[in-house]
Amino acid sequence: MIFDYGALDAIIDEAGCRSSAIIPILQGVQEKYNYLPSELFPYVAKKLKVSEARIYGVATFYENFSLEPKGKYIIKVCDGTACHVRKSIPILNKLRKLLDLSETRATTGDLGFTVETVSCLGACGLAPVITVNDKVYPAMTPEKAETLLQELQTCLAE
């Protein structure tokens, strides 16, 4: 992937070229790339006149930022109490099996899919729940997850 410094400049301009804008800048970059590419750290540090360590510290402090590339489809499996009790783990295991993923490998090699667990999606009454790129899918089962994954794989192939 070629990093687009012009897009980064636009994100910086929108957020403001000041140290208090580190979080919005990182959010903008992550929204564009689904992760924080390493190229951004020295560039943003120079632009904002702060250390790379400060920017890296912010990026690693907040759980929502990722330093690893993520897939086009980010699937989050809720494992909060309500979802766990209603069997979210078999859904997670099914998705991992179908995509050849594991606890240590969350993203497919083609960057098509990332499967993550989250503590709560805030939809306990709809448990078990997964999201795909923040769209909620309630009352999920391993079978429904497989059907949804097949639909997404078809979209990815198009």
Secondary structure, DSSP 8 states (H G I E B T S, - for coil): ----HHHHHHHHHHH-SSGGGHHHHHHHHHHHHSS--TTHHHHHHHHHTS-HHHHHHHHHHSTT--SS---SEEEEEE-SHHHHHTTHHHHHHHHHHHHT--SS--B-TTSSEEEEEES--S-GGG-S-EEETTEEE-S--HHHHHHHHHHHHHHHH-
